[in-house]
Amino acid sequence: MMFRTFHSVARPGARLLVALLAITPGCSENESPVAVIDYGAITTIVYSRHVQPILTGNCATAGCHSAADRAAGLSLASWTGMIAGSDHGEVLVSRRARNSLLTLLFDGTPLRKSHPPTATTPTAAEVNFLKRWIDEGAVNDAGSAPYAGTAKRVYVPNQGEDNVSIIDAGHLLVTRIIDVGSTQIVEGPHFVTANDDYWYVSLINAGEVWKFDARTDTLVGKASIPGAPALLALTPDGSKLYVSQFTTAFTNKLSVVNTATMALVGEITLWSMPHGLRMNHAGTTVYAANMMSDNVSVIDVAGDTVVATIPLAWDVNPTGTPRYLPMELAVSPDDSVLAVACSETREVRMISTASMTVVDSFAVGDQPWHLQFTPDNTLCYVTNRRDHTVSAISIPLRRVAKVYESPAEPRVFNYPHGCDITPDGRYTFVSNENSGHSFVPRYNINFVGNVVVIDNLLAGIVRVLEVGKMPTGLSVSP
């Protein structure tokens, strides 16, 4: 279960008058009785008539979440103000009342901290009605759901609890949570890749890849993959999906899926334990990092054949004890350079795709994991999983330009895993597993993970969004 973070710093004020069964004693004969509001009798919810009055009477008051005061940056005086969230993130997730702090603060759910004392709080009937409204889409009077038409999204697979959080990349809020998996056993959504039409998620414990419609977030297909499907690479036209199989040191296959039918149409033999996987921007080549063989396989997309193998060093023995453990890959915007995260030697090695040789190396933090180039090819970000940091490598200066560390409080980086960047280069998104529980969620009693948002123009952290348990290989839509 996930909760969003907003913080009220002042009492909300007097409650809006609600149901009275009769005229109260002391009223003059000219006064009219207040109409009873039967929340259970409302068939069609109209936001302005049914939802806003609850917020106006309990929260959107002077000194609290009014439009003028905006405690913690949150205004509950309008639908627009509410869906904009607080300084800490969203307060509701459309169709997920069970993950919406707007109601969780008042429904008796155990939380790490409670709402500050107030003169009045929503009644049980009001809270249940708000939950119903959220589960029906949290729509406004025009029937629009929050951020339903968003163009740029960040897909965050929560491997520890079988769902995918979807972040609006423009507003920096979690706007959807989509369940995956078919059983009570955690099936482990591990990595997501997407285009404008569909998004795909690997279920590492179930041996499946699921396909979703990107407009409706509904499941439209599944593919069965031998072993444990890990990373994904999609051709630019969306017709083929490559899936790495991350099982044991003896695994050496790359699966090929026809996305129209979601049928497994081929397997490509590589070296030991292929994990990292990346398509070049031209859509002609797939690169696979073979962890236990210390090399990179180069696959021709047209023929689905291995055309070259690139060792990470001159002394690599692909059948011996690995020394570098290449975890992940990234391809430069012009397809000329391949960056490889060597998790054992704490470095990122740069490979020329023309000469297929290592041309540079950068020392980073302990256990570099996922990495990505900025669209202008000035920086390459890499998550340092055991170091709990993120390194930004300057490509023109050929050195690490900045290391992002957690502030004293909160400790936002804890086992950083996934990394991706918006197409305009503005934001870098980093998922943090929080396996060591150094990041303490604001309200959630579970030690969920988070996504740290780095503003690349300001070179600083601008938002920390709580998501689910163990977020891993996130992906930004193109």
C-alpha positions as CSV (number, residue, x, y, z in Angstrom):
1,M,0.0,0.0,0.0
2,M,1.2,3.5,-0.9
3,F,0.3,6.9,0.5
4,R,1.0,10.3,-0.9
5,T,2.4,13.1,1.2
6,F,0.7,16.4,2.1
7,H,0.9,18.1,5.5
8,S,-1.6,20.4,7.2
9,V,-0.1,22.9,9.5
10,A,-3.3,24.6,10.8
11,R,-6.8,23.7,12.0
12,P,-9.3,23.5,9.1
13,G,-12.0,25.6,10.8
14,A,-15.7,25.0,11.1
15,R,-17.5,22.3,9.3
16,L,-20.0,23.0,6.5
17,L,-23.5,22.5,7.9
18,V,-24.9,19.1,6.8
19,A,-28.0,17.0,7.4
20,L,-30.6,18.1,9.9
21,L,-33.6,16.0,10.4
22,A,-35.8,18.9,11.5
23,I,-35.6,22.6,12.3
24,T,-33.4,23.0,15.3
25,P,-34.8,24.6,18.5
26,G,-34.3,28.4,18.6
27,C,-34.7,28.9,14.9
28,S,-37.1,31.6,13.9
29,E,-40.2,30.6,11.9
30,N,-38.7,32.4,8.8
31,E,-35.7,30.1,8.8
32,S,-35.7,27.1,6.5
33,P,-34.4,23.6,7.5
34,V,-31.1,22.5,6.1
35,A,-31.6,19.7,3.6
36,V,-30.4,16.2,4.5
37,I,-27.5,15.0,2.4
38,D,-27.9,11.2,1.9
39,Y,-24.6,10.2,0.4
40,G,-25.8,6.7,-0.2
41,A,-28.7,7.9,-2.4
42,I,-26.5,9.9,-4.9
43,T,-26.4,7.9,-8.2
44,T,-24.4,10.3,-10.3
45,I,-21.7,12.3,-8.6
46,V,-21.3,16.0,-9.6
47,Y,-18.1,17.3,-8.2
48,S,-19.2,20.9,-7.4
49,R,-22.5,19.7,-5.8
50,H,-21.3,16.7,-3.8
51,V,-17.5,16.6,-3.4
52,Q,-16.4,20.2,-3.1
53,P,-18.8,21.0,-0.2
54,I,-17.2,18.3,1.9
55,L,-13.7,19.8,1.3
56,T,-14.9,23.4,1.8
57,G,-16.5,22.5,5.1
58,N,-13.6,20.5,6.5
59,C,-10.3,21.5,4.8
60,A,-10.4,24.5,2.5
61,T,-10.7,27.1,5.3
62,A,-8.7,30.0,6.5
63,G,-5.3,29.0,7.8
64,C,-5.5,25.6,6.2
65,H,-6.0,24.3,2.7
66,S,-7.8,27.4,1.3
67,A,-6.8,28.9,-2.0
68,A,-5.2,31.8,-0.1
69,D,-3.3,29.8,2.6
70,R,-2.4,26.6,0.9
71,A,-0.9,24.8,3.8
72,A,2.1,22.7,2.6
73,G,1.3,24.0,-0.9
74,L,-2.0,22.3,-1.1
75,S,-5.3,24.0,-2.0
76,L,-8.5,22.0,-1.6
77,A,-10.7,24.9,-2.6
78,S,-11.1,23.5,-6.1
79,W,-10.7,20.4,-8.2
80,T,-7.8,22.0,-10.0
81,G,-6.0,22.9,-6.8
82,M,-6.6,19.4,-5.3
83,I,-5.2,17.4,-8.2
84,A,-2.1,19.8,-8.3
85,G,-1.1,18.2,-5.0
86,S,1.1,19.6,-2.3
87,D,4.8,20.4,-2.0
88,H,5.3,16.7,-1.4
89,G,3.3,15.2,-4.2
90,E,-0.2,14.1,-5.1
91,V,-3.0,13.7,-2.5
92,L,-5.2,11.3,-4.5
93,V,-4.6,8.7,-7.3
94,S,-7.5,8.3,-9.7
95,R,-9.4,5.0,-9.2
96,R,-7.2,4.1,-6.2
97,A,-8.9,5.4,-3.1
98,R,-6.9,2.8,-1.1
99,N,-3.7,4.7,-2.1
100,S,-5.1,8.2,-1.7
101,L,-4.0,10.2,1.3
102,L,-7.0,12.5,1.0
103,T,-9.1,9.7,2.6
104,L,-6.5,7.5,4.3
105,L,-5.9,10.2,6.8
106,F,-9.4,10.0,8.1
107,D,-10.5,6.4,7.6
108,G,-8.6,4.7,10.4
109,T,-5.8,3.3,8.3
110,P,-2.6,3.0,10.5
111,L,-0.2,5.7,9.4
112,R,3.3,6.7,10.4
113,K,1.9,10.2,11.4
114,S,-1.6,11.5,11.7
115,H,-3.3,14.6,10.5
116,P,-2.8,17.5,13.0
117,P,-5.8,18.0,15.3
118,T,-8.7,20.0,13.8
119,A,-11.9,21.4,14.9
120,T,-13.8,19.1,12.7
121,T,-13.0,16.1,10.5
122,P,-15.0,14.4,7.7
123,T,-17.6,12.0,8.9
124,A,-17.4,8.3,8.0
125,A,-20.2,8.8,5.4
126,E,-18.2,11.7,3.9
127,V,-15.0,9.8,3.8
128,N,-16.7,6.8,2.2
129,F,-18.3,9.0,-0.4
130,L,-14.9,10.6,-1.2
131,K,-13.5,7.1,-1.7
132,R,-16.3,6.2,-4.1
133,W,-15.7,9.4,-6.1
134,I,-12.0,8.6,-6.3
135,D,-12.6,5.0,-7.3
136,E,-15.0,6.2,-10.0
137,G,-12.2,8.3,-11.5
138,A,-12.1,11.5,-9.4
139,V,-13.7,13.4,-12.3
140,N,-14.6,17.1,-12.3
141,D,-17.9,18.5,-13.5
142,A,-16.9,18.1,-17.1
143,G,-16.2,14.4,-16.6
144,S,-12.4,14.8,-16.9
145,A,-10.2,12.5,-14.8
146,P,-6.9,13.9,-13.3
147,Y,-4.2,14.1,-15.9
148,A,-6.0,11.6,-18.2
149,G,-4.5,13.1,-21.3
150,T,-0.9,13.4,-20.1
151,A,1.6,12.9,-22.9
152,K,4.8,12.2,-21.0
153,R,4.8,9.5,-18.4
154,V,7.3,7.7,-16.2
155,Y,6.5,4.0,-15.6
156,V,7.8,2.7,-12.3
157,P,7.5,-1.1,-11.7
158,N,7.2,-1.9,-8.0
159,Q,8.8,-5.3,-7.9
160,G,7.9,-5.9,-4.2
161,E,4.1,-5.6,-4.6
162,D,3.0,-6.3,-8.2
163,N,2.0,-2.9,-9.5
164,V,3.3,-0.1,-11.7
165,S,3.1,3.5,-10.6
166,I,2.7,6.0,-13.4
167,I,4.1,9.5,-12.9
168,D,3.1,12.5,-14.9
169,A,6.5,13.8,-16.1
170,G,5.2,17.4,-16.5
171,H,3.5,17.8,-13.2
172,L,5.8,15.4,-11.2
173,L,2.9,13.5,-9.5
174,V,1.9,9.9,-9.3
175,T,-1.3,9.8,-11.3
176,R,-2.1,6.1,-11.8
177,I,-1.3,2.8,-10.2
178,I,-1.8,-0.3,-12.3
179,D,-1.9,-3.8,-10.9
180,V,-0.1,-6.6,-12.6
181,G,0.3,-10.4,-11.9
182,S,-2.3,-13.1,-11.8
183,T,-1.7,-14.9,-8.5
184,Q,-1.3,-14.1,-4.8
185,I,2.5,-14.8,-5.1
186,V,4.5,-11.7,-5.9
187,E,5.3,-12.0,-9.6
188,G,7.8,-9.1,-9.6
189,P,7.4,-6.4,-12.2
190,H,11.0,-5.6,-13.0
191,F,11.3,-3.3,-16.0
192,V,9.1,-1.2,-18.3
193,T,9.6,0.0,-21.9
194,A,7.0,2.1,-23.8
195,N,6.1,3.9,-26.9
196,D,3.1,6.2,-27.6
197,D,0.8,3.3,-28.1
198,Y,1.7,0.6,-25.6
199,W,3.8,-0.1,-22.6
200,Y,5.4,-3.5,-21.7
201,V,6.4,-4.8,-18.3
202,S,8.5,-7.9,-17.5
203,L,7.3,-10.1,-14.6
204,I,10.6,-11.6,-13.5
205,N,9.1,-14.2,-11.1
206,A,6.3,-15.3,-13.5
207,G,8.1,-15.8,-16.7
208,E,5.9,-13.3,-18.6
209,V,5.8,-9.9,-20.3
210,W,2.5,-8.0,-20.2
211,K,1.4,-5.5,-22.8
212,F,-0.8,-2.5,-21.9
213,D,-2.7,0.1,-24.0
214,A,-0.9,3.4,-23.2
215,R,-4.1,5.4,-23.5
216,T,-6.3,3.3,-21.2
217,D,-3.7,1.3,-19.2
218,T,-5.7,-1.8,-19.9
219,L,-4.0,-5.2,-20.4
220,V,-4.1,-6.3,-24.1
221,G,-1.7,-9.2,-24.2
222,K,0.9,-11.5,-22.6
223,A,4.0,-13.3,-23.7
224,S,5.5,-16.4,-22.0
225,I,9.3,-16.1,-21.6
226,P,11.6,-19.0,-20.6
227,G,13.4,-18.3,-17.3
228,A,13.2,-14.9,-15.6
229,P,12.5,-12.1,-18.1
230,A,14.5,-9.0,-17.0
231,L,15.1,-6.0,-19.3
232,L,13.3,-5.1,-22.5
233,A,14.2,-3.4,-25.8
234,L,11.6,-2.3,-28.2
235,T,12.2,-1.5,-31.9
236,P,11.3,2.0,-32.9
237,D,8.3,0.8,-35.0
238,G,7.1,-1.2,-32.0
239,S,6.9,-4.5,-34.0
240,K,9.6,-6.5,-32.0
241,L,10.4,-6.8,-28.4
242,Y,13.7,-8.2,-27.1
243,V,13.8,-9.7,-23.6
244,S,16.8,-10.6,-21.6
245,Q,16.7,-13.8,-19.4
246,F,18.3,-13.2,-16.0
247,T,18.3,-16.5,-14.2
248,T,21.6,-18.2,-13.5
249,A,25.2,-18.1,-14.8
250,F,24.1,-20.8,-17.3
251,T,21.5,-18.6,-18.9
252,N,22.6,-17.4,-22.3
253,K,19.4,-16.6,-24.3
254,L,17.8,-13.5,-25.6
255,S,14.0,-13.9,-26.4
256,V,12.4,-12.2,-29.4
257,V,8.6,-11.4,-29.2
258,N,6.3,-10.4,-32.0
259,T,4.4,-7.6,-30.2
260,A,1.3,-7.9,-32.5
261,T,0.6,-11.4,-31.3
262,M,2.8,-11.4,-28.2
263,A,4.2,-14.7,-29.4
264,L,7.8,-15.8,-28.8
265,V,9.2,-16.0,-32.3
266,G,12.9,-16.6,-31.6
267,E,15.8,-17.0,-29.2
268,I,19.3,-15.7,-29.7
269,T,22.2,-17.4,-28.1
270,L,24.6,-15.1,-26.3
271,W,27.2,-15.4,-23.5
272,S,26.5,-16.0,-19.8
273,M,23.7,-14.2,-17.9
274,P,22.6,-11.4,-20.3
275,H,20.9,-8.7,-18.3
276,G,21.5,-5.2,-19.6
277,L,19.8,-4.6,-22.9
278,R,19.5,-1.5,-25.1
279,M,18.3,-0.7,-28.6
280,N,20.2,1.9,-30.6
281,H,18.1,5.0,-31.7
282,A,18.3,3.9,-35.4
283,G,16.6,0.6,-34.5
284,T,19.2,-1.4,-36.3
285,T,21.2,-2.9,-33.4
286,V,20.5,-4.4,-29.9
287,Y,23.3,-4.5,-27.3
288,A,23.2,-7.0,-24.5
289,A,25.6,-7.0,-21.5
290,N,26.6,-10.5,-20.5
291,M,27.3,-10.2,-16.8
292,M,29.1,-13.5,-16.2
293,S,31.2,-13.2,-19.4
294,D,32.4,-9.6,-19.1
295,N,31.4,-8.8,-22.6
296,V,28.7,-7.2,-24.8
297,S,26.9,-9.0,-27.6
298,V,26.0,-6.9,-30.7
299,I,22.8,-8.2,-32.4
300,D,21.6,-7.2,-35.9
301,V,17.9,-6.5,-35.6
302,A,17.1,-7.3,-39.3
303,G,18.4,-10.9,-39.0
304,D,18.3,-11.4,-35.2
305,T,21.8,-12.6,-35.3
306,V,24.9,-11.9,-33.2
307,V,27.3,-9.9,-35.4
308,A,30.1,-9.1,-32.8
309,T,31.2,-9.6,-29.2
310,I,32.9,-6.7,-27.5
311,P,35.1,-7.6,-24.5
312,L,35.3,-5.1,-21.7
313,A,39.1,-5.4,-21.3
314,W,41.9,-7.1,-23.1
315,D,42.3,-9.7,-20.3
316,V,38.6,-10.9,-20.2
317,N,38.0,-14.6,-20.2
318,P,34.4,-15.1,-21.2
319,T,34.3,-18.6,-19.7
320,G,36.3,-17.8,-16.6
321,T,35.6,-15.9,-13.4
322,P,34.0,-12.6,-14.2
323,R,35.9,-9.4,-13.1
324,Y,33.7,-6.5,-14.3
325,L,30.1,-7.8,-14.1
326,P,28.5,-5.5,-16.7
327,M,25.0,-4.7,-15.4
328,E,23.4,-2.2,-17.8
329,L,23.9,-0.3,-20.9
330,A,23.1,3.1,-22.5
331,V,23.5,4.3,-26.0
332,S,24.5,7.9,-26.8
333,P,22.0,10.0,-28.7
334,D,24.0,9.8,-31.9
335,D,24.5,6.0,-31.5
336,S,28.3,6.4,-31.5
337,V,29.0,5.5,-27.9
338,L,27.9,2.6,-25.7
339,A,28.1,3.2,-21.9
340,V,28.4,0.1,-19.8
341,A,28.0,0.0,-16.0
342,C,30.6,-2.4,-14.6
343,S,29.1,-3.2,-11.2
344,E,32.1,-5.0,-9.8
345,T,34.9,-2.5,-10.7
346,R,32.9,0.6,-9.9
347,E,33.3,2.2,-13.3
348,V,31.5,3.1,-16.4
349,R,33.3,2.0,-19.6
350,M,32.6,3.8,-22.9
351,I,32.7,1.7,-26.1
352,S,33.0,3.1,-29.6
353,T,30.2,1.5,-31.7
354,A,32.3,2.1,-34.8
355,S,35.5,0.4,-33.7
356,M,33.8,-1.8,-31.1
357,T,36.5,-1.1,-28.6
358,V,36.7,0.5,-25.1
359,V,37.7,4.1,-25.6
360,D,37.2,5.6,-22.1
361,S,36.5,4.7,-18.5
362,F,35.1,6.7,-15.5
363,A,35.3,5.8,-11.8
364,V,31.9,6.1,-10.1
365,G,30.3,4.8,-6.9
366,D,30.0,1.3,-5.6
367,Q,27.9,-1.1,-7.8
368,P,26.9,1.1,-10.7
369,W,23.5,-0.1,-11.9
370,H,21.3,1.7,-14.5
371,L,22.5,4.6,-16.6
372,Q,21.3,7.0,-19.3
373,F,22.6,9.8,-21.5
374,T,20.9,13.3,-21.7
375,P,19.4,14.0,-25.1
376,D,22.1,16.7,-25.8
377,N,24.9,14.2,-25.0
378,T,26.4,16.4,-22.4
379,L,25.8,14.1,-19.4
380,C,25.5,10.4,-18.6
381,Y,23.8,9.7,-15.3
382,V,24.4,6.4,-13.4
383,T,22.9,5.0,-10.2
384,N,25.4,3.7,-7.7
385,R,23.3,1.1,-5.9
386,R,25.5,0.2,-2.9
387,D,26.9,3.7,-2.7
388,H,23.4,5.2,-2.4
389,T,24.4,8.0,-4.8
390,V,24.0,9.1,-8.4
391,S,26.9,10.2,-10.6
392,A,26.6,12.6,-13.5
393,I,29.4,12.1,-16.0
394,S,30.3,15.1,-18.2
395,I,30.8,13.8,-21.7
396,P,32.6,17.0,-23.0
397,L,34.8,17.3,-19.9
398,R,35.4,13.5,-19.7
399,R,35.0,13.4,-15.9
400,V,32.4,13.0,-13.3
401,A,30.9,16.4,-13.0
402,K,28.6,15.9,-10.0
403,V,27.7,13.3,-7.4
404,Y,24.2,13.5,-6.0
405,E,23.9,12.4,-2.4
406,S,21.0,12.4,0.0
407,P,20.6,15.4,2.3
408,A,20.9,14.7,6.0
409,E,17.1,14.3,6.2
410,P,15.4,12.7,4.4
411,R,17.8,10.0,3.2
412,V,16.2,9.9,-0.3
413,F,18.8,7.7,-2.0
414,N,18.7,4.1,-0.7
415,Y,19.8,1.4,-3.2
416,P,19.1,3.5,-6.3
417,H,18.2,1.2,-9.2
418,G,16.5,2.6,-12.3
419,C,17.4,5.8,-14.2
420,D,15.8,7.5,-17.2
421,I,15.6,11.1,-18.6
422,T,12.8,13.0,-20.2
423,P,13.0,13.6,-24.0
424,D,13.6,17.3,-23.5
425,G,16.4,16.6,-21.1
426,R,14.9,18.5,-18.2
427,Y,14.4,15.8,-15.6
428,T,16.2,12.7,-14.5
429,F,14.1,10.1,-12.6
430,V,15.8,7.7,-10.2
431,S,14.0,4.8,-8.5
432,N,15.2,3.8,-5.1
433,E,14.5,0.3,-3.7
434,N,14.8,1.4,-0.1
435,S,16.0,-2.1,0.8
436,G,17.9,-0.7,3.7
437,H,15.0,1.3,5.0
438,S,17.1,4.5,5.3
439,F,14.4,6.4,3.5
440,V,11.5,6.9,6.0
441,P,8.1,7.4,4.2
442,R,6.2,10.4,5.4
443,Y,2.9,8.5,6.2
444,N,3.2,4.9,5.1
445,I,4.1,2.5,7.8
446,N,5.6,0.2,5.2
447,F,9.1,1.1,3.9
448,V,8.1,1.8,0.4
449,G,10.6,3.1,-2.2
450,N,10.6,6.4,-4.0
451,V,11.5,8.2,-7.2
452,V,13.9,11.1,-6.9
453,V,13.5,13.8,-9.5
454,I,16.6,15.7,-10.5
455,D,16.2,19.0,-12.4
456,N,19.1,18.8,-14.9
457,L,19.0,22.6,-15.5
458,L,19.3,23.4,-11.8
459,A,21.5,20.4,-11.0
460,G,19.4,19.7,-7.9
461,I,16.7,17.5,-6.5
462,V,13.3,19.0,-6.9
463,R,10.9,16.3,-5.9
464,V,10.8,12.9,-4.0
465,L,7.7,10.8,-4.8
466,E,6.8,7.8,-2.7
467,V,5.8,4.8,-4.9
468,G,5.6,1.1,-4.0
469,K,7.8,-1.6,-2.5
470,M,11.1,-2.0,-4.3
471,P,10.8,0.1,-7.4
472,T,13.2,-1.0,-10.1
473,G,13.7,-0.4,-13.8
474,L,11.6,2.7,-14.5
475,S,11.2,4.1,-18.0
476,V,10.1,7.5,-19.5
477,S,7.8,7.4,-22.4
478,P,9.2,8.8,-25.7
